[in-house]
Amino acid sequence: MVFGVAAYVLWGLFPLYWPLLKPANAVEIVSHRIMWSLVALLVILAVGRNWSWIRRLDRRRLGLLALASALISVNWCVYIYAVNTGKTIEGSLGYFINPLISILFGVLIFRERLRRWQWVAVGLGAAAVAVLTVDYGRLPYIALTLACSFGIYGLLKKFADMPSAEGLAVETAVMFVPALAVSVVLQAQGTASFGHHGVGNMALLAASGVVTAVPLLLFNASAVRVPMSTLGLLQYLAPILQFVIGLLVQHEEMPASRWVGFLLVWAALVVLSADGLLTGRRTRRLSRQAAAAAALEPVAEAAS
């Protein structure tokens, strides 16, 4: 639980970190994040002498992780752009509605049948997007881009079936050359921040690799020790903290109509979480009853 809470709290505090990297723009920050993340992950994997996973890298997995790397790069770029341009609250909305996007993927891709309360949650989420579209005067494109890109990213990672740290090492390796090319072009154009705004700016850009890797490792440590239902609830810590930072630290506007939209999203998440917990409890109870009946069956046969 401590590892899980620490991971999501660190992710939730990201909006306090990315503005420190200015005047670097989102594209430059992401390019450095990719390069330094690869360095950090390779060091961590080398210390742990964990290389056996490379043998699992067939052409299918590599292709899936290459697509995943492109999506997570888009996700990182859009999120950093949102945080550094005063749209942190809209960015947090993307991660609030991400579970609803995952449900839709389950219906559309895996032909899953939704329970009644899941449909209620999806309906509340759709109403929230409609309300926020009216409020913003446009679709909340930052939130939807973050939710969809991260949702598809998770889908690809599920198909690839690789541990998070090892998978991210492959993803950053795939994007390393494009990221390096972007950095070189920005330096050639004279628009790069790295190396031109002091040692502190360089150190912060380089530290983005460790900042990316540490919460991921904490999450991995938690994921193998606590139930997925618990992790599912912990995931809301990050967008809650992001929302609070946008509201209280960055002083973003929250008119009444926007509050209505967010309240609808939060209501959808409450319904979704309650349904998931109750369904899981019911499933475990039925499993215990079935196991008990199976254990008693030989006794009954012997008695007869």
N, C-alpha and C positions, 0 to 999 in steps of 0.2 A: 504493500500500500504506500509506504514511504517513497519507494522508487517511482511508482506511478504518479503520485501527487507531485513529486519533484519534476518529473518530465513535463507534465501538463502545465505546471506553474511556469517553468522556464519558457515553454512555447507561448504561454499567455503574456509573458513579459517582453516578447520580441518587439512590440511597438515602441519600447523604450530604447532599444538598441539600434535599430536601423536608422533613425534620424541622426545618430551620432556620427554616421559615415558620410554625411553631407560635407562638401558639395558633390560627392559622387552620386550619379543618378541611378535609377533602378537597374538599368542594363549593366552598368559597370559593377554595381554591387553583386548582382547575380553571377556575373562572369567570375569575379573573385571568390564568391561563395562556392561555386562549383570547383574551382581549382584548389582552394585551400581545404575544402571538405575532402577531396580525394587524398590529399596529403595526410590529413588527420586520420582518416579511416584506414589508410595503408599502414600508418604507424601503429594504430590500435590492433589491427589484424596481425601485424608482424610481432608485436609484443605477445599476443596470445597464441602465436604460431598456428593460426587458424587459416589454412589454405586448402583443406580437403574439399571445400565447397566448389572449387574451380572445376573439379572433375564433373560436376553436375551441369556445367554450362554448355548445353547443346545449342544447336542453331535456333530452335524454337524459343528457349528461355532467353537467349541473347537478343532475339528480335523483339520479344515482349518487353524486356528491360530497356531496350533502345527507345521504344515508343513511350515507355513510362518516363524515361529521362527527359524526353522532349516536353511531356505534359507537366512534370514537376518543375521544369525550368520556367514554363509559362506561369505556373501557379506562384512560384517564388517572385517572379518579376512583377506580376499584377499586385501581389500582396505588398511588396516593398513600395511599389508606386502608390498604393492606397495609403499606407502608413505615412509616407514622406510627403503626401500632398493633402493631409488633413481629412482623409476618408477612412480612418481606422474603424469607426463604428460600422460602416458599410462592409468593410473587410471582415469584421467579426460576424456579421450577418451570414456571410458565405459559409462559415464553419458551423453556425447554428443550423442552417438548412441542409448541410451535407448529409445527415442521416436520412432526411426525407428523399434526397436525390438517390441515395443508395437503395431505398425501398423501391423507387421507380425503376431502377436498373434491375432489381430482382424480378419485378413484374414483366418488364419488356424483354429481358435477356434470358432469364432462367425460368420464365413462365410460372413464377410463384403466385399462389393465391393469397391475397391479403385477408387478414382477419378484420372484423368490423371496426375495431378501434384504430387499426392501422389506416383504414380508409378515412376515418375521422381526422387523424393526424395529417394525412396528405391534403385533405380538404382545407384544414386550417392553414397549412403552409401555402397552398395556392391562394387563399384569401389574403394572406399576409403579403405575398408578392404583388397582388393586385393593389392593395392599399398603399404599399411603398412605391409602386410605380406612379400612382397619382400624386403621392407626396413629393417624390423627387422630380416629377415631370418627365420621367424617362424610366425605362426598365432599370432595376438595380444591377447594371451589367457587371460591376466589379464583384458583387456578391455571387451572382450566378456563374460568372467565369471561374471564381475560386471553388465554388461548390461542385460544378461539373468537372473541372479539370482534376480536382482531388478525388472525386468519385470515380472517374474513369481510371485515374492513376491507381487507386486501390484495387479496382477490378483487374487491371493488368498484373499487379503484384500478386493477386490471388491466383491467377492463371500461371504465373511464373513460378510460384511456390519456392521462394528463396527467403532466407532470414533477412530482416530489415537492414542490418549493417552491411552484410555482404552484398545484398541487392543494391543498396545505395552506392557502394563502392563501384559496382559495375556501371550504374547509371552515370555517376560523375566521371568515370573513365571514358564513357561514350561521348560525353559532352565536353571533355577537357579540351580537345583541339579547337572546337568552335569557340569555347570560352576564351582560350588563349588568343585566338584570332581577333575576337572582339576587343580584348585588352590592347593588343598590338595596334589595331586600327585607331582606337581612341588615343593612344599615345602619339601615333603619327599625326593625327588631326590636331593635337594639342588640347583636346577636351577632357583628357583623363584627369582624375583626382589623385590616383595613386602615384606617389613620388613627387607631388607638386604642392602638397598642403601639410607638410610636416611629418615628423616621425609618428606622432599620435594617430593621424589619419591612416598611415600605412599599417600601423599595428592593429588598428581596429578592423581594417579590411582583411588582414591576414587572419585575425582571430575569428572571423566569420566561419571558418572551417571547424574550429573547436566548438563554437556556439551551435553549429548545426549537429555535430556528432554527439555531444554530451547528452542532450535530452533523448536522442534516439537510443543510446545505450541504456539509459535509465528506463526507458519504455520497454526495451527488450528484457531487461532484468525483471520488470514487473509482470510482463505478459506471460512469462513461464511460471509465475507463482500465484497469481490471483485469477479468479474466474473472469471470463469475458464479459459477463453481465456487470461486474464491478468496473472493469475498464470502460465499458460503454457509458457508465454514469460519470466516470472521471473525465472523459473527453470534453465535457461541457465546461470544465474549469478554464481551459484555454480561451475560448471565445468570451466567457464571462469577464475574465481579466482584461482581454482586449477591449471589450465594450466599456468597462470601467475606466481604463486608461484614456480611451477616446473621449469619454464624457467629462471626467474630472481632471485629467492632466492636460489633454490637448484642447479641452473646452470646445468640442464640436457641438453644433446645433442639434437639438432634439425637439422639434415642434410636436404638438399634441398628436397630429396625424401619424408621425413617425413612431411615437410611443405605441399607438394602436397597432401598427404593423408588427413591431417587435413583441408586443404582448401576445399577438396571435401566434407568432413563431414559438414563443416560450410555452404557450398553452399546448401547441402541437407536440413539443418535446416532452412535456409532462405526460400527456396522453400516451405517447409512444413508449416512454420509459416505464410507466405503470403497466401498460399492456405486456411489455417484454418481461418484466419481473414476475407478473402474475402467471403468464404462460409458462415461463421457466419453472416456477414453483409447482404448477400443476403437472408439468411433464415429469419432474423429478419424483413427485408423489406417486404418479401412475407407474413409473419405472420401479419404485420400491415395492409397490403392491404386486406388480407382475413378478418381481424377483422372489418375493415372499411366497406367492402362490406356486412358483416353480419349485421352490425348496420344499414345500409341504407335499407336493404331488407324489414323490416316491414313498413318503411316510404313509399317505392315504392308500397307495396301492399295496404296500406291505400289510397294512391292517386288514385290507379286504381279502 
